[in-house]
C-alpha cells in the first residue's frame, strides 16, 4: 500500500508518457498531448504530414524511429518536416526526414527545408536520414540557429538544396556544435554545399564523408565564417565537391572555404603561418608553394601540404584552401 501511494504521488511530467505512433492521425494526437519527459516511438512506415511536426517549450523528450530509414516523415515537398523551438535535452534518433520545403509562407521562415532547431540546447540527432529537401534561403536539409550543444552523428544528409548557403546543413551561432561520423552527399547551395557555419565558438566537425556536393560560389564541401575555435578534424574525407562558378578560371574548387575568423593554419612542421582570417593570408615567401591574388575578390591558396584546423592536404588533393578577404556578405540569421 505504501508503495502504491508513493508511485501515484510522482508527477506525470517526471514519469513521462510513451506514445506509440503508427499513423499520421496518431502523430497529430500525440503532439496535442506531449509534455516534458515523454517519449514518442514511431513504428515502421511512411507518415505523410498534414502540417510540420513541432516540439516547442519542452525538455527531456525522446523521439525514436523503428530503425534508421524505416520510419519516414514526408513533407510532400510542400512543408517543413520537423521543428524544434525552445527545447532542451531532446534526443531524436532513427528517423528519415524527406521531401521537406521551406519558403516565405512557412512559420519560422524560409530556412531549414526538412528541419529547424531554434533557440534550443543539448539536442542530440543520431542515425538520422535527411534527404531531398529544399529551402529558399538557408539549410536545405536543416538549419540550426542560436542553439548551443547540438550534435548530429552517424547520419546521412543527401540530395538537399538551399538557394543561399548550407545545402545540407546551415549553422548560425551554435557554440559547441558536433557534426561527426556522417555522410553528406549530393547537396547543392550557393556557399557551403554540404555545411555552412557562421558564428558560435568551439565545436567539432570530424569523421564525415563529404562528397559530390556542389556550390555556386565557395565551399563545395564546408564553408566557415566568423566562427571561433572550431576543430575540423583529420578523419573527414572530402572528395568530388565542385564549384560551378568562379571569378577566375584559375581558381581551384576547394572543399573547404574559410572566411572571417580565427583559425590555426600550419605547415607540415607545425609552424603557424596565419591565424586571423580577416585579411589576405600572410605568406612567408613561397612557404606554401603557392601564390595568392586578392584582386578578384575571393582568392585561393593551393598548398603542397598544410593543416587547416586539423585537415591535412597534399598536392593535387581536393582539400585546397580558399581564404577570403573581409567585406563580403556571408552572414545569415
N, C-alpha and C positions, 0 to 999 in steps of 0.2 A: 504493500500500500504506500509506504514511504517513497519507494522508487517511482511509483506512478505519479505521485504528486510532484516530485522533482522534475520528471520528464515533461509533464504538461506545463510547468512553470517557465520553461525555456522559450524565449520569444521565437516566433516563426522565422523572423529575419535572420536569426542565428542558425537555426536548424537548416533552413533553406528548403525549397521545393524542387523536385526533379520533374521537368516537363519532357515527356516522350513525344516527339514530333514526327508524324507520319504523313502529313498533308499540309498544303498551304493554309487551309482553314484552321488546322490545329496550331500552326505557327502564329497566325493572327490572334487566336485566342490566348496563346501563351504570352505574347507581347503585351496584351492588355492586363496581365496579372503579374508579370515578372517583377521581382524586387531583389534587393541586395541579398547575396548569399545563395541565390538559386542556380540551378544547372539546367541547360537546355540541350537535349540529346536528339540529334537528327538521325532518323533511320535512312537506309539507302533509298535513293530515288532523286528525281528532279523536281524541285519546288519552283514553279513559275510564279514570280511575285506579282502582286497587285499594287504594292507600294513598298518602298525600301524597308528593310528590317532595321529598326532603330533601337539602340540601347542608350538611354540618357539618364544622367544623375544617379548612377548605381555604383556599387563597389562589390568586389568579391563574387563575380559572376563567371561561370564556365559555360562555353558554347562548344559542343563537340559533335563532329560528324561520325558516321559509322566507320569509315576508313578513308584514307586520303583519296579523293576523287570519287567516292561513292555517294556522297551527299552533296547535291548540286543546287545552288541557289542561282536562279536565272533571272536577269533583269529585262530580257526580251529586247535589248538594245534601246530601251525607252526610259530607263530609270537607273539610278544608283542602286546597288545591291545591299550594302551594309553600311550603317552609320553608327559611330561611337562618339558620343558627345558628353564631356564631363564625367568620365568613368574612371575608376581606379581599381587596380588589382583584378584585371579581367584576363581570362585565358580563352583563346579561341584556337581550335585545332581541327585538322582533318576535314575542312570544308573546301568545296570548289565554288568559287565566285566567278560567274561568267556573264558575258553579254550585258555588262553594265554600261551606263552612259550618263554623263553629267553635262548639263548645259545651263544657260541663264535662267531657265524656268525651274531649276532644282532648288529645293530647300537646301541651305548651306552652300550654295554657289555652284559654279560650273567646273569645279575641280574634283578629282577623285572619281573616276568612272565606275569602278567596282566597289570602292571602299573609301571612307573618310574617317580619320581619327582626329578629333579636335579637342583641345583644352582638357586632355586626359593625362594619365600617368600610369606607369607599370602595367603595360598591356603586352601580353605575350601571344604571338602568332606562330604556330608550329604546324608543319606538314600541310600547308595551305596550297591551293592552286588558284591563281588569279589570272584570268585569261580573257582574251578577245573583248576587251572593254575600251572605252574611249572617253576623253574629256575635252571640252572646248578650250580649257586653259591648261591646268597643271595636273600631273598624276593620272595618266590614262588608266593604269591599274589601281593605284592607291595614292592618296595624299595624306600626310601626317603633319599636323600644324600645332605648334605650341604644346607639345606633349612629350615630356621627358621620359626616358627609360622605356621606350618601345622596342620590342625585338621581333625580328622576322627570321625564322630558322627553318632549314630543311624543307623549303617551299619552292614552288615553281611560279614564275611570273613571265608569261609568254603572250606574244601577239597583241599587246596593248598599244594604244596610240594617244598622244597628247598633242594638241595644237601648239603649245608653247614649250614647256620643259617637263622632264620626267616622264618619258613614255611609259615605263613600268611603274616607277615609284618617284614621287616628289616629297621631299622632307624639308620643312620650314621651321626653324627654331625648336629643335628637339634634342637637347643635350642628353648624352648617354645612349644614343640610339645604337642598336646592334643589328647588323644585317650579315648573317653568316650561314654558309652551307646551302645556298640557294642556287637555282638555275634560272637565269634571266636571258631570254632568247626571243628574237623577232619583235622587239618593241621599237616604236618609232616616236620621235619628238623633234622639236627644233633644236633643243640643247639637252644633253644628258638623256640619251635614248633609253638606257636601262634604269639609271638612278640619277636624280639631280638633288643636291643638298645645299641648303643655304642656312647660315646662322647656327646657333647652338654651340655647344662645347663638349669635347670628349666624344666617345663613341668608337665603334669598330665596324669596318667592312672587311670581311675575310672569308676565305674558303668558298667563294662563289664562282660559278661558271657563268661568264658574261660573254655571250657570243651572238653573232648575227643580228645585232641591233643597228639601227640606222638613225643618225641625227642630220638635220639640215645644216647646222652651223658648227657646234662644238660638242665634244664629248660623245663619241659614238657608243661608249660604254657608260662612263661615270663622269659627272660634272660636279665640281665642288666650288662653293663661293662663300666667303665671309664666315668660314667655319674654323673654330679654334680647336686644335688638339685632336683632330680626327685621325685614327690609325687605319690606314688601308694596308692590309696585311699581305704577306708574301704568298699565301695559299690561294689567292684569287687567280683565276685563269681567264685571260682576255683573248678572244680570237674573232676574226672576221667581222669586227664592228666597223661601220662605214660612216663617212660624212659625205653628203651628196652635193654640198655647195661649199666653196671656199673662195675667199677673196683673191687667192693666188693659186695658180695651178701647181706651184712648187710646194704648197703646204702639205704636210703629211696628214693622215687621217687618224688622230690619236684616239685611243680608247679611254684615256684619262685626261680630263681638262680641269685645270686649277686656276682660280681667279680670286683675288681679294681675300687674303687670309694669311695666317702664319703656319708654315709647314716646315718639316725637316727635309731638305733636299741635299743629298750627299752623293759623293762619288764612291767608287768601289773600295777606296781606302778609308772611307768614313769621314772624309773632310767635308764640312758643311760649305756649300757653295752659295746658297741663297735660302734665307728663311722667311723673308717677308715678301709676299706676292702682291705688292701694291705699286710696283714699278717694273720696268724691264729687268730680267734676271741679270745678276752681277756675274758675268762670265770672266774667269781669270784666264786671259789669253784664249787658247783653244783647249782648256782643261776638259771640256766635254766632247771635243772633236766636233763642235757644232758651230753654226752661225745663227744669228737672230736678226730679224728685221721688223721693227715695230711700226714702220711707215704704213703698213697695210692694215693697221688695227690689231686684231688678234695675230699673234705670231707663235711660231713653234720652235722648239729646241729638239732636234733629233740627237739621240745620245748613243755613245758607244757602250757605256754601262753606267747606270745611275740607280740610286734608290730614292724614290719619292714616297715619303710616308710608309716605307717598308716594301715597296714593289720593286723587284729587280727587273731591269730591262737590258736586253742585249741588242747589238746592231742588227737591223733588219726585222726586229720584232714589231708587233703592233702596239706595244706599250711605249709609243713616243709620248712626249710630254708637251702640252701646249699651255703656256703661262701667259695670261692676258693682262695688259696694262689697264689701269683704272679708267673709269669714265663710261663703261658700258651699262647695260640695263638687265643684269641677271636677276634682280630682285623679284620676288613674288610673295603674295600673302594670302 
